[in-house]
Amino acid sequence: MSSKVDEALGYEQARDELIEVVRRLEAGGTTLEESLALWERGEELAKVCRRWLEGARARLDAALAEESAQTGTGAGTEQE
């Protein structure tokens, strides 16, 4: 369940917070409850990052398809 705050996070913000969550989990020294809360937060942040990356991939694919349609070439024809 993601919050409106998570949805408003940029990719870099979510990634940086996720890195911090992982660092804290790897360092240890937290209670079971704290560790579970960190893990759950990490899962949410990973989802935010995944949505951003999927959106970027879709935009890139659309731009490449548009360019290919304009030039009349098929995808991948420029590779050797």
C-alpha positions, 0 to 999 in steps of 0.5 A, spaced: 500 500 500 503 506 497 501 513 500 501 519 496 507 521 499 511 515 496 507 517 489 510 524 489 517 521 490 522 522 485 526 516 482 532 519 486 529 520 492 526 513 493 533 510 491 537 514 496 532 512 501 532 505 499 539 505 500 539 508 507 534 503 509 538 497 506 544 500 510 540 500 516 538 493 515 545 491 514 548 494 520 543 490 524 542 493 531 535 494 530 529 490 534 525 485 530 519 490 529 524 496 527 527 491 522 520 489 519 518 496 519 525 498 515 523 492 510 516 494 509 519 501 507 524 498 503 519 494 499 515 500 498 521 504 495 523 499 491 516 499 488 516 507 487 523 506 483 520 500 479 514 504 477 519 510 475 524 505 471 518 502 467 515 509 465 522 511 463 522 505 459 515 506 456 517 513 454 524 511 451 520 505 447 515 510 444 520 515 442 524 510 439 518 507 435 516 514 433 523 515 430 522 509 427 515 510 424 518 517 421 524 514 418 521 508 415 526 503 418 524 497 423 527 497 430 534 494 430 536 495 423 541 500 425 545 495 429 551 491 426 
